[in-house]
Amino acid sequence: MTTLLLVRHGHTDVAGKRLTGRALGVHLNELGRRQAEGLVERLEGVRIDAIVSSPLERCRETAAPLAKARGRAVDVRRAWIEVGYGEWTGRSISQLRRTKLWRRVMFAPSNVRFPGGESLLEVQGRAVDATLDIAARHARGTVVVVSHADVIRLLVAHVAGMHADHLQRLSIDTASITAVSISDGFPRLLTLNDTADLAVLRSGRGKLGG
């Protein structure tokens, strides 16, 4: 059995405010750095055979403390990169809410291709392929994968047998851990959006992108 621990990167100054997408130069803020350090303690006692990360800085910075504590290199894989939001990259969430495409993203995301970017079904496909690749390379291992909210949500939808149009029903918070196991090609959702913190119940978070 292979176990994937899917970690969304730590908090940034623009998380929930702007769709940064694949823009470079977006780093963890102070909270995000604390969240990254906190992963070391949260995963204490959990066997980790490999650490994989999206190439974007906020993910590599999230993976770094855990990699240092475990004496492991971070395997940067483009398959886990953020959604290609194309022309939406860098725009504020408040601006995007006023577009016609926003409603489709909220209620029928399986039909959405971002202008000049990816479709969400393409993102789901590469996440599933990347998961199967990890399962093949680590048939009896546990692998930490640091990626992005929508990439993780799309993979969870596949594992749970949900239609991609139900994507917005899932929340993946910064530094959350979602665990998926794969045995004989059969995926199972073990945990979802675990943050070891109930603050989300008071704040009502859950935004597109990141």
Accessible surface in RSA format (square Angstrom, percent):
REM  Atomic radii and reference values for relative SASA: ProtOr
REM  Chains: A
REM  Algorithm: Lee & Richards
REM  Probe-radius: 1.40
REM  Slices: 20
REM RES _ NUM      All-atoms   Total-Side   Main-Chain    Non-polar    All polar
REM                ABS   REL    ABS   REL    ABS   REL    ABS   REL    ABS   REL
RES MET A   1   123.36  63.9  88.40  58.5  34.96  83.2  67.80  57.6  55.56  73.6
RES THR A   2     2.26   1.6   2.18   2.2   0.08   0.2   0.00   0.0   2.26   3.4
RES THR A   3    18.20  12.9  18.20  18.5   0.00   0.0  10.23  13.7   7.97  12.0
RES LEU A   4     0.00   0.0   0.00   0.0   0.00   0.0   0.00   0.0   0.00   0.0
RES LEU A   5    13.05   7.3  13.05   9.3   0.00   0.0  13.05   9.2   0.00   0.0
RES LEU A   6     0.58   0.3   0.00   0.0   0.58   1.5   0.00   0.0   0.58   1.6
RES VAL A   7     0.11   0.1   0.11   0.1   0.00   0.0   0.11   0.1   0.00   0.0
RES ARG A   8    15.79   6.6  15.79   8.0   0.00   0.0   0.00   0.0  15.79   9.6
RES HIS A   9     1.61   0.9   1.61   1.1   0.00   0.0   1.61   1.7   0.00   0.0
RES GLY A  10     0.00   0.0   0.00   N/A   0.00   0.0   0.00   0.0   0.00   0.0
RES HIS A  11    44.90  24.5  44.90  31.2   0.00   0.0  27.77  28.6  17.14  19.9
RES THR A  12     3.32   2.4   3.32   3.4   0.00   0.0   0.55   0.7   2.77   4.2
RES ASP A  13   100.94  70.7  91.01  90.6   9.94  23.5  33.18  78.1  67.76  67.6
RES VAL A  14    43.27  28.5  43.27  39.2   0.00   0.0  43.27  37.6   0.00   0.0
RES ALA A  15    22.27  20.5   5.16   8.0  17.11  38.9  12.81  18.0   9.46  25.1
RES GLY A  16    25.66  31.6   0.00   N/A  25.66  31.6   8.61  23.6  17.05  38.2
RES LYS A  17   140.56  68.6 130.64  80.2   9.92  23.6  87.82  79.0  52.74  56.2
RES ARG A  18   107.60  45.2  99.83  50.9   7.77  18.5  20.25  27.7  87.36  52.9
RES LEU A  19     1.29   0.7   0.76   0.5   0.52   1.3   1.29   0.9   0.00   0.0
RES THR A  20    13.30   9.5  11.78  11.9   1.52   3.6   6.88   9.2   6.42   9.7
RES GLY A  21     0.08   0.1   0.00   N/A   0.08   0.1   0.00   0.0   0.08   0.2
RES ARG A  22    72.81  30.6  63.52  32.4   9.30  22.1  30.61  41.8  42.20  25.6
RES ALA A  23    38.86  35.7  27.70  42.7  11.16  25.4  38.86  54.7   0.00   0.0
RES LEU A  24   141.10  78.6 115.92  82.9  25.18  63.3 116.04  81.5  25.05  67.4
RES GLY A  25    47.78  58.9   0.00   N/A  47.78  58.9  24.14  66.3  23.63  52.9
RES VAL A  26    22.10  14.5  18.80  17.0   3.31   8.0  22.10  19.2   0.01   0.0
RES HIS A  27    95.55  52.2  84.16  58.5  11.39  29.1  63.33  65.3  32.22  37.5
RES LEU A  28     7.64   4.3   1.60   1.1   6.04  15.2   1.60   1.1   6.04  16.3
RES ASN A  29    28.05  19.3  21.88  21.1   6.16  14.8  16.22  39.0  11.83  11.4
RES GLU A  30   113.12  64.9 110.15  83.3   2.98   7.1  33.01  63.9  80.11  65.4
RES LEU A  31    72.95  40.6  70.67  50.6   2.29   5.7  70.67  49.6   2.29   6.2
RES GLY A  32     0.00   0.0   0.00   N/A   0.00   0.0   0.00   0.0   0.00   0.0
RES ARG A  33   132.66  55.7 131.05  66.8   1.61   3.8  60.13  82.2  72.53  44.0
RES ARG A  34   137.79  57.9 127.87  65.2   9.93  23.6  70.51  96.4  67.28  40.8
RES GLN A  35    40.85  22.8  31.53  23.0   9.33  22.2  20.27  43.1  20.59  15.6
RES ALA A  36     1.27   1.2   1.27   2.0   0.00   0.0   1.27   1.8   0.00   0.0
RES GLU A  37   106.24  61.0  99.73  75.5   6.51  15.5  40.61  78.5  65.63  53.6
RES GLY A  38    27.28  33.6   0.00   N/A  27.28  33.6  26.82  73.6   0.46   1.0
RES LEU A  39     1.76   1.0   1.76   1.3   0.00   0.0   1.76   1.2   0.00   0.0
RES VAL A  40    42.66  28.1  40.49  36.7   2.17   5.2  40.49  35.2   2.17   5.9
RES GLU A  41   135.51  77.8 124.12  93.9  11.40  27.1  41.01  79.3  94.50  77.2
RES ARG A  42    72.75  30.5  40.88  20.8  31.86  75.9  40.93  55.9  31.82  19.3
RES LEU A  43     8.07   4.5   8.07   5.8   0.00   0.0   8.07   5.7   0.00   0.0
RES GLU A  44   134.49  77.2 112.14  84.8  22.35  53.2  42.83  82.8  91.66  74.8
RES GLY A  45    80.36  99.1   0.00   N/A  80.36  99.1  42.63 117.0  37.73  84.5
RES VAL A  46    56.72  37.3  51.53  46.6   5.19  12.5  55.62  48.3   1.10   3.0
RES ARG A  47   148.83  62.5 134.54  68.6  14.29  34.0  69.62  95.1  79.22  48.0
RES ILE A  48     9.05   5.1   0.00   0.0   9.05  21.8   0.00   0.0   9.05  24.6
RES ASP A  49    35.16  24.6  26.48  26.4   8.67  20.5   8.57  20.2  26.58  26.5
RES ALA A  50    16.76  15.4  13.51  20.8   3.25   7.4  16.76  23.6   0.00   0.0
RES ILE A  51     1.19   0.7   0.06   0.0   1.13   2.7   0.06   0.0   1.13   3.1
RES VAL A  52     1.17   0.8   1.17   1.1   0.00   0.0   1.17   1.0   0.00   0.0
RES SER A  53     0.00   0.0   0.00   0.0   0.00   0.0   0.00   0.0   0.00   0.0
RES SER A  54     0.00   0.0   0.00   0.0   0.00   0.0   0.00   0.0   0.00   0.0
RES PRO A  55    34.62  25.2  27.59  25.2   7.02  25.5  27.59  22.8   7.02  43.6
RES LEU A  56     4.70   2.6   4.52   3.2   0.19   0.5   4.70   3.3   0.00   0.0
RES GLU A  57    28.60  16.4  28.28  21.4   0.32   0.8  11.66  22.6  16.94  13.8
RES ARG A  58     1.68   0.7   1.68   0.9   0.00   0.0   0.76   1.0   0.91   0.6
RES CYS A  59     0.00   0.0   0.00   0.0   0.00   0.0   0.00   0.0   0.00   0.0
RES ARG A  60    99.40  41.7  95.84  48.9   3.56   8.5  22.50  30.8  76.90  46.6
RES GLU A  61    57.77  33.2  50.05  37.9   7.72  18.4  37.01  71.6  20.76  17.0
RES THR A  62     0.01   0.0   0.00   0.0   0.01   0.0   0.00   0.0   0.01   0.0
RES ALA A  63     1.10   1.0   0.00   0.0   1.10   2.5   1.10   1.5   0.00   0.0
RES ALA A  64    49.95  45.9  44.86  69.2   5.09  11.6  47.21  66.5   2.74   7.3
RES PRO A  65    22.50  16.4  13.52  12.3   8.98  32.6  19.95  16.5   2.55  15.8
RES LEU A  66     1.84   1.0   1.84   1.3   0.00   0.0   1.84   1.3   0.00   0.0
RES ALA A  67     6.75   6.2   6.26   9.7   0.49   1.1   6.29   8.9   0.45   1.2
RES LYS A  68   180.87  88.2 155.45  95.4  25.42  60.5 107.56  96.8  73.31  78.1
RES ALA A  69    60.18  55.3  18.22  28.1  41.97  95.5  30.43  42.8  29.76  78.8
RES ARG A  70    74.74  31.4  49.56  25.3  25.18  60.0  28.54  39.0  46.20  28.0
RES GLY A  71    71.89  88.7   0.00   N/A  71.89  88.7  38.14 104.7  33.76  75.6
RES ARG A  72   101.39  42.6  86.97  44.3  14.43  34.4  13.87  19.0  87.52  53.0
RES ALA A  73    92.35  84.9  65.39 100.9  26.96  61.3  75.41 106.2  16.95  44.9
RES VAL A  74    43.72  28.8  21.03  19.0  22.69  54.7  21.03  18.3  22.69  61.5
RES ASP A  75    50.23  35.2  43.43  43.2   6.80  16.1  25.69  60.5  24.54  24.5
RES VAL A  76    67.97  44.7  44.45  40.2  23.52  56.7  44.45  38.6  23.52  63.8
RES ARG A  77    90.79  38.1  88.85  45.3   1.93   4.6  22.47  30.7  68.31  41.4
RES ARG A  78   153.65  64.5 143.23  73.0  10.42  24.8  67.54  92.3  86.11  52.2
RES ALA A  79    37.23  34.2  27.28  42.1   9.95  22.6  33.71  47.5   3.52   9.3
RES TRP A  80     2.38   1.0   2.38   1.2   0.00   0.0   0.00   0.0   2.38   3.9
RES ILE A  81     6.91   3.9   6.91   5.2   0.00   0.0   6.91   5.0   0.00   0.0
RES GLU A  82     0.00   0.0   0.00   0.0   0.00   0.0   0.00   0.0   0.00   0.0
RES VAL A  83     0.00   0.0   0.00   0.0   0.00   0.0   0.00   0.0   0.00   0.0
RES GLY A  84     8.50  10.5   0.00   N/A   8.50  10.5   8.50  23.3   0.00   0.0
RES TYR A  85     0.87   0.4   0.00   0.0   0.87   2.3   0.00   0.0   0.87   1.1
RES GLY A  86    27.57  34.0   0.00   N/A  27.57  34.0  16.76  46.0  10.81  24.2
RES GLU A  87   125.95  72.3 105.15  79.6  20.80  49.5  48.58  94.0  77.37  63.2
RES TRP A  88     6.91   2.8   6.91   3.3   0.00   0.0   0.67   0.4   6.23  10.1
RES THR A  89    50.91  36.2  32.25  32.7  18.65  44.5  26.16  35.1  24.74  37.4
RES GLY A  90    31.09  38.3   0.00   N/A  31.09  38.3  22.79  62.5   8.30  18.6
RES ARG A  91    84.67  35.6  82.65  42.1   2.03   4.8  27.69  37.8  56.99  34.5
RES SER A  92    17.71  15.0  17.71  23.6   0.00   0.0  15.39  32.8   2.33   3.3
RES ILE A  93     8.31   4.7   8.31   6.2   0.00   0.0   8.31   6.0   0.00   0.0
RES SER A  94    65.46  55.3  59.69  79.7   5.78  13.3  42.57  90.6  22.90  32.1
RES GLN A  95    78.77  44.0  76.00  55.5   2.77   6.6  10.95  23.3  67.82  51.4
RES LEU A  96     0.00   0.0   0.00   0.0   0.00   0.0   0.00   0.0   0.00   0.0
RES ARG A  97   122.63  51.5 102.97  52.5  19.66  46.8  37.81  51.7  84.82  51.4
RES ARG A  98   183.52  77.1 145.40  74.1  38.11  90.7  77.61 106.1 105.90  64.2
RES THR A  99    39.01  27.7  26.06  26.4  12.95  30.9  32.34  43.4   6.67  10.1
RES LYS A 100   194.58  94.9 177.17 108.7  17.41  41.5 127.71 114.9  66.87  71.2
RES LEU A 101    29.34  16.3  25.29  18.1   4.05  10.2  27.44  19.3   1.90   5.1
RES TRP A 102    21.52   8.6  21.52  10.4   0.00   0.0  15.20   8.1   6.33  10.3
RES ARG A 103   164.13  68.9 161.82  82.5   2.31   5.5  59.14  80.8 104.99  63.6
RES ARG A 104   110.78  46.5 108.95  55.5   1.83   4.3  49.25  67.3  61.52  37.3
RES VAL A 105     0.00   0.0   0.00   0.0   0.00   0.0   0.00   0.0   0.00   0.0
RES MET A 106    44.31  22.9  38.76  25.7   5.55  13.2  15.86  13.5  28.45  37.7
RES PHE A 107   134.27  67.2 115.11  71.3  19.16  49.9 117.51  71.2  16.76  48.0
RES ALA A 108    27.02  24.8  27.02  41.7   0.00   0.0  27.02  38.0   0.00   0.0
RES PRO A 109     0.41   0.3   0.38   0.3   0.03   0.1   0.38   0.3   0.03   0.2
RES SER A 110    18.66  15.8  10.43  13.9   8.24  19.0   4.83  10.3  13.83  19.4
RES ASN A 111   101.05  69.7  80.15  77.5  20.90  50.3  22.54  54.3  78.51  75.9
RES VAL A 112     1.15   0.8   0.00   0.0   1.15   2.8   0.64   0.6   0.51   1.4
RES ARG A 113   130.13  54.6 115.87  59.1  14.26  34.0  54.24  74.1  75.89  46.0
RES PHE A 114     0.06   0.0   0.00   0.0   0.06   0.2   0.00   0.0   0.06   0.2
RES PRO A 115    46.20  33.7  34.70  31.6  11.49  41.8  46.20  38.1   0.00   0.0
RES GLY A 116    75.44  93.0   0.00   N/A  75.44  93.0  35.26  96.8  40.18  90.0
RES GLY A 117    19.76  24.4   0.00   N/A  19.76  24.4  10.29  28.2   9.46  21.2
RES GLU A 118    30.85  17.7  30.06  22.7   0.79   1.9  19.25  37.2  11.59   9.5
RES SER A 119    15.22  12.9  15.22  20.3   0.00   0.0  11.65  24.8   3.58   5.0
RES LEU A 120     0.45   0.3   0.35   0.3   0.10   0.3   0.35   0.2   0.10   0.3
RES LEU A 121    85.41  47.6  77.08  55.1   8.34  21.0  77.36  54.3   8.05  21.7
RES GLU A 122    79.98  45.9  67.61  51.1  12.37  29.5  42.83  82.8  37.16  30.3
RES VAL A 123     0.00   0.0   0.00   0.0   0.00   0.0   0.00   0.0   0.00   0.0
RES GLN A 124    26.58  14.9  26.58  19.4   0.00   0.0   3.28   7.0  23.30  17.7
RES GLY A 125    32.72  40.3   0.00   N/A  32.72  40.3  32.13  88.2   0.58   1.3
RES ARG A 126    42.58  17.9  37.87  19.3   4.71  11.2  40.43  55.3   2.15   1.3
RES ALA A 127     0.00   0.0   0.00   0.0   0.00   0.0   0.00   0.0   0.00   0.0
RES VAL A 128    24.06  15.8  24.03  21.8   0.03   0.1  24.06  20.9   0.00   0.0
RES ASP A 129    95.53  66.9  89.00  88.6   6.53  15.4  26.93  63.4  68.60  68.4
RES ALA A 130    10.23   9.4   2.79   4.3   7.44  16.9   9.30  13.1   0.93   2.5
RES THR A 131     5.59   4.0   5.59   5.7   0.00   0.0   5.59   7.5   0.00   0.0
RES LEU A 132    92.58  51.6  87.23  62.4   5.34  13.4  87.68  61.6   4.90  13.2
RES ASP A 133    61.02  42.7  54.26  54.0   6.75  16.0  23.06  54.3  37.95  37.8
RES ILE A 134     1.74   1.0   1.74   1.3   0.00   0.0   1.74   1.3   0.00   0.0
RES ALA A 135    17.22  15.8  12.03  18.6   5.19  11.8  12.31  17.3   4.91  13.0
RES ALA A 136    83.83  77.1  47.47  73.3  36.36  82.7  59.04  83.1  24.79  65.7
RES ARG A 137    98.49  41.4  66.10  33.7  32.40  77.1  58.25  79.6  40.24  24.4
RES HIS A 138    41.22  22.5  35.30  24.5   5.92  15.1  28.96  29.8  12.25  14.3
RES ALA A 139    55.65  51.2  44.47  68.6  11.17  25.4  45.81  64.5   9.83  26.0
RES ARG A 140   191.68  80.5 177.99  90.7  13.69  32.6  63.50  86.8 128.19  77.7
RES GLY A 141     5.86   7.2   0.00   N/A   5.86   7.2   4.26  11.7   1.59   3.6
RES THR A 142    19.48  13.9  19.48  19.7   0.00   0.0   1.61   2.2  17.87  27.0
RES VAL A 143     0.01   0.0   0.01   0.0   0.00   0.0   0.01   0.0   0.00   0.0
RES VAL A 144     0.72   0.5   0.72   0.7   0.00   0.0   0.72   0.6   0.00   0.0
RES VAL A 145     0.00   0.0   0.00   0.0   0.00   0.0   0.00   0.0   0.00   0.0
RES VAL A 146     1.30   0.9   1.30   1.2   0.00   0.0   1.30   1.1   0.00   0.0
RES SER A 147     0.00   0.0   0.00   0.0   0.00   0.0   0.00   0.0   0.00   0.0
RES HIS A 148     0.00   0.0   0.00   0.0   0.00   0.0   0.00   0.0   0.00   0.0
RES ALA A 149     1.61   1.5   1.61   2.5   0.00   0.0   1.61   2.3   0.00   0.0
RES ASP A 150     0.05   0.0   0.05   0.1   0.00   0.0   0.00   0.0   0.05   0.1
RES VAL A 151     0.00   0.0   0.00   0.0   0.00   0.0   0.00   0.0   0.00   0.0
RES ILE A 152     0.29   0.2   0.29   0.2   0.00   0.0   0.29   0.2   0.00   0.0
RES ARG A 153    10.02   4.2  10.02   5.1   0.00   0.0   1.19   1.6   8.83   5.4
RES LEU A 154     0.23   0.1   0.23   0.2   0.00   0.0   0.23   0.2   0.00   0.0
RES LEU A 155     1.33   0.7   1.33   1.0   0.00   0.0   1.33   0.9   0.00   0.0
RES VAL A 156     0.53   0.4   0.53   0.5   0.00   0.0   0.53   0.5   0.00   0.0
RES ALA A 157     0.00   0.0   0.00   0.0   0.00   0.0   0.00   0.0   0.00   0.0
RES HIS A 158    85.66  46.8  71.71  49.8  13.95  35.7  44.03  45.4  41.62  48.4
RES VAL A 159    19.29  12.7   2.53   2.3  16.76  40.4   2.53   2.2  16.76  45.5
RES ALA A 160    52.39  48.2  16.38  25.3  36.01  81.9  26.02  36.6  26.37  69.8
RES GLY A 161    70.10  86.4   0.00   N/A  70.10  86.4  35.80  98.2  34.31  76.8
RES MET A 162    51.58  26.7  36.19  23.9  15.40  36.7  31.03  26.4  20.55  27.2
RES HIS A 163   104.19  56.9  91.49  63.6  12.70  32.5  68.67  70.8  35.52  41.3
RES ALA A 164     7.33   6.7   3.21   5.0   4.12   9.4   3.21   4.5   4.12  10.9
RES ASP A 165    40.45  28.3  32.02  31.9   8.44  19.9   9.90  23.3  30.55  30.5
RES HIS A 166    63.34  34.6  62.30  43.3   1.04   2.7  37.55  38.7  25.79  30.0
RES LEU A 167     0.10   0.1   0.10   0.1   0.00   0.0   0.10   0.1   0.00   0.0
RES GLN A 168    52.93  29.6  28.47  20.8  24.46  58.2  20.70  44.1  32.23  24.4
RES ARG A 169   181.14  76.1 143.56  73.2  37.58  89.5  57.46  78.5 123.68  75.0
RES LEU A 170    17.44   9.7  14.32  10.2   3.12   7.8  15.98  11.2   1.46   3.9
RES SER A 171    44.90  37.9  38.30  51.1   6.61  15.2  14.96  31.9  29.94  41.9
RES ILE A 172     7.68   4.4   0.40   0.3   7.28  17.5   0.50   0.4   7.18  19.5
RES ASP A 173     4.43   3.1   3.87   3.8   0.56   1.3   1.17   2.8   3.25   3.2
RES THR A 174    12.54   8.9   8.30   8.4   4.24  10.1   4.54   6.1   8.00  12.1
RES ALA A 175     3.58   3.3   3.47   5.4   0.10   0.2   3.52   5.0   0.06   0.2
RES SER A 176     0.38   0.3   0.38   0.5   0.00   0.0   0.00   0.0   0.38   0.5
RES ILE A 177    16.08   9.2  16.08  12.0   0.00   0.0  16.08  11.6   0.00   0.0
RES THR A 178     0.33   0.2   0.33   0.3   0.00   0.0   0.00   0.0   0.33   0.5
RES ALA A 179     7.65   7.0   7.65  11.8   0.00   0.0   7.65  10.8   0.00   0.0
RES VAL A 180     0.00   0.0   0.00   0.0   0.00   0.0   0.00   0.0   0.00   0.0
RES SER A 181     4.39   3.7   4.39   5.9   0.00   0.0   0.02   0.0   4.38   6.1
RES ILE A 182    12.02   6.8   8.15   6.1   3.88   9.3   8.15   5.9   3.88  10.5
RES SER A 183    50.22  42.4  46.02  61.4   4.20   9.7  23.00  49.0  27.22  38.1
RES ASP A 184   155.52 108.9 106.02 105.5  49.49 117.0  43.71 102.9 111.81 111.5
RES GLY A 185    56.71  69.9   0.00   N/A  56.71  69.9  28.46  78.1  28.25  63.3
RES PHE A 186   124.48  62.3 120.40  74.6   4.07  10.6 123.29  74.8   1.18   3.4
RES PRO A 187    38.14  27.8  33.18  30.2   4.96  18.0  33.18  27.4   4.96  30.9
RES ARG A 188   136.15  57.2 132.91  67.8   3.24   7.7  37.50  51.3  98.65  59.8
RES LEU A 189    60.20  33.5  35.54  25.4  24.66  62.0  35.54  25.0  24.66  66.4
RES LEU A 190    84.31  47.0  53.52  38.3  30.79  77.4  56.78  39.9  27.53  74.1
RES THR A 191    63.07  44.9  55.30  56.1   7.76  18.5  61.26  82.3   1.81   2.7
RES LEU A 192    73.41  40.9  50.12  35.9  23.29  58.6  50.12  35.2  23.29  62.7
RES ASN A 193    28.94  20.0  19.00  18.4   9.94  23.9   5.43  13.1  23.51  22.7
RES ASP A 194    69.28  48.5  63.82  63.5   5.46  12.9  14.89  35.0  54.40  54.2
RES THR A 195    28.96  20.6  16.63  16.9  12.33  29.4  11.49  15.4  17.47  26.4
RES ALA A 196    83.21  76.5  34.72  53.6  48.48 110.3  53.55  75.4  29.66  78.6
RES ASP A 197    77.94  54.6  64.94  64.6  13.01  30.8  22.87  53.8  55.07  54.9
RES LEU A 198   124.68  69.4 120.59  86.3   4.09  10.3 120.59  84.7   4.09  11.0
RES ALA A 199    26.38  24.3  25.80  39.8   0.58   1.3  25.80  36.3   0.58   1.5
RES VAL A 200    33.40  22.0  29.28  26.5   4.12   9.9  29.28  25.4   4.12  11.2
RES LEU A 201   137.61  76.6 102.72  73.5  34.89  87.7 106.64  74.9  30.97  83.3
RES ARG A 202   190.27  79.9 151.27  77.1  39.00  92.9  79.43 108.5 110.85  67.2
RES SER A 203    64.21  54.3  27.89  37.2  36.32  83.7  37.48  79.8  26.73  37.4
RES GLY A 204    65.88  81.2   0.00   N/A  65.88  81.2  37.91 104.0  27.97  62.6
RES ARG A 205   102.10  42.9  87.82  44.8  14.28  34.0  46.52  63.6  55.58  33.7
RES GLY A 206    47.14  58.1   0.00   N/A  47.14  58.1  14.14  38.8  33.01  73.9
RES LYS A 207    87.94  42.9  76.37  46.9  11.57  27.5  39.11  35.2  48.84  52.0
RES LEU A 208    10.49   5.8   0.23   0.2  10.26  25.8   0.23   0.2  10.26  27.6
RES GLY A 209     3.97   4.9   0.00   N/A   3.97   4.9   1.80   4.9   2.16   4.8
RES GLY A 210    10.57  13.0   0.00   N/A  10.57  13.0   8.36  23.0   2.21   4.9
END  Absolute sums over single chains surface
CHAIN  1 A     9851.8       7624.5       2227.3       5271.4       4580.3
END  Absolute sums over all chains
TOTAL          9851.8       7624.5       2227.3       5271.4       4580.3
